[in-house]
Amino acid sequence: MTAASVEMSEEDLQQRILDTAELYGWRRIHHRPAKTVRGWRTPMQGDPGFPDLVLARDGVIIVAELKSRRGQPTEDQKLWLEALGAHARLWRPADWPDIERELRRRR
């Protein structure tokens, strides 16, 4: 992991994970916000703070909140990560070797 990749933005990390997950056969989803006259909005019902990515393959589900090196999850995000238990991940650029290893894991 290079110093440059540790400084990777959350958006760049997200794209890297989505690309790698596709390569290894994961189903993947990210709900993107849209700009409205009232600013950026992500249409949803229920509890706020749902993690950034959902990945699924062969009955395995990973629900990942992504943060930059210094970014911190909000209280709502922490509640979701806690509720998701073993399925939850909080991934940062420095975690890339572990992320790739998990996504590559044998089926």
N, C-alpha and C positions, 0 to 999 in steps of 0.2 A: 504494500500500500504506500503510495507516494504521498508527499506532503500536499501536492496539488489535489489529489483525490480526497484527502481528509478535509480540504477546504471546499469541496464540491457543494453546490447548493442543494437544497431539498428537492427542487425540480429536476436537477440533473441526476440525483440519486434515484428518484422515482423512475425516470426514463430508463436508467441502467437496470433497475430491478425488473421493470416491465419487459424489457428486451430479453434479459436473461431468463426470466420465467417462461416467456414464449419459447425460447430455444429449448428449454427442458420439458416442455409439454404441460405447463400449468395453465389453467383457465385463470383469467385475471380481470379485475375491474377496478376502476378509479372513477369516482364521480367528480367531475370538474364543475367549478362554479361558473356562472355566466354573469356578464355585466348587464345590469338593468338600470333604469332611470334612478333607482335608489341605491346604486352601487353594486358590488359583487354579492351574488346570492347563490346558494346551492339549495334547490328545492328539496325539502324533506319533511317527514312527519316523525314525531317521536323525540327521543333524547338527543341533544346536540353533542358534538365532539366525536362522532364515529370516526374510526381510523381511516387513513388514506387509501389503503389497498386491501383487497381481498384476493387471495390466491388459493386455488383448489386443484388437487390432483390425486387420483386414486384414493379418495376418501379422506385425504389429509387437507385441513384448512388452516391457512395462515392469515391472520388479520393484522396488518402492520401499520403502525403510526410511524411516519418518517419525520426526522428532524435534522437540521443542519448540526454542525459540531456543537454550537452553543445554544441551539434552540431548546426550549423546555415545553413539555406537554402542558396543556391547560388542565384545570381541575376536571372539566368534563371529559377530556381525553383520558386522564388518569382513571376516572370511574369506568370508562369503557374497557380500558386495558385490564383492569382488575376483574371486571365482569366476564371478560372473554377467557380468562385463565390461561391454560396451556396453549391456546390458539393465538394469543396475543404476542406481538413483537413490538419493541421500540427500537427502530433501526436508525443508525447514523452512518455517515460516510466511513468512519473508522471501522465499522462493523463489516465492511465489504467482504473480507475473506470468509467470515462466518455466514454471511448472507448467501454468497455464491455456493458454499459447501452445502448449505441447507437446501437450496434450490436444485442442486445437482444430484443430491442424494438418490441412491438407487431406488427404483420402484419396487 
